[in-house]
Amino acid sequence: MTDNNVTFVSVAAATITVPPTVSSDAPEVYLIGAGLLIATHDGSRWRFSAETAAVRAGEKEQNLLLWLADRLPLATTVIGWNIDKRVVPTLINAAAHADPAIAQHFMQRLARALRNNVVDLSIDCSVAAAPGMSGEAATARSMAPDVLLKSWGDGRLDVVRDGLAAEAIGTWLAFVRQEKAPGMVAEQATRDWMRRRCSIQSVKSGPGQA
């Protein structure tokens, strides 16, 4: 990396909600998957990478925190959909239930990633009704709560990861359209990368690889 590098990270999280039980009067929200789109501009060209991970039923959330901690860079800007009210609180909640050493390691990396700008696209709903609602970046139907719960319950982690990738990429493209200065160049570079990525099926998998 050089001092000219500018790094954007689009973060997506998949959660399920478990209804209250006799011993609990509030529903529990569990982190079951995460996705990242990392876009870096070095002053002359864009570089992209996308990764997703999901955990199976019975697998600890902390495995996702370890996965994220290894991949979250020090970003110029972190982007998300409902990042302030859903994504970050979900990650912090997962850390609260993790082993102390893992929780500390993850929270240090999360704080480092969030050190600079954080953009929550849901705050400005004029950007789009939801992230990436057009073309090949359309948010996957698999991220709808009922479909997500069924896919996860059936062990279809490939469906969960596909939805996470679509949301991370779609959120990035919605951000690019909002930020008019680098917009056209960044969007075209993203779409060129997406075509190459699709042709070689280069998305990497983390925990819960099918």
Secondary structure, DSSP 8 states (H G I E B T S, - for coil): --TT-EEEEEEEEEEEEE--BTTBSS-EEEEEEEEEEEEEE-SS-EEEEEEEEE--TTS-THHHHHHHHTT----SEEEESSIIIIIHHHHHHHHHTS-HHHHHHHHHHHHHHTSSEEEEGGG-TTS-SSTT-SGGG---GGGSHHHHHHHHHTT-HHHHHHHHHHHHHHHHHHHHHHSTTTHHHHHHHHHHHHHHHHHHT--EE-TT--
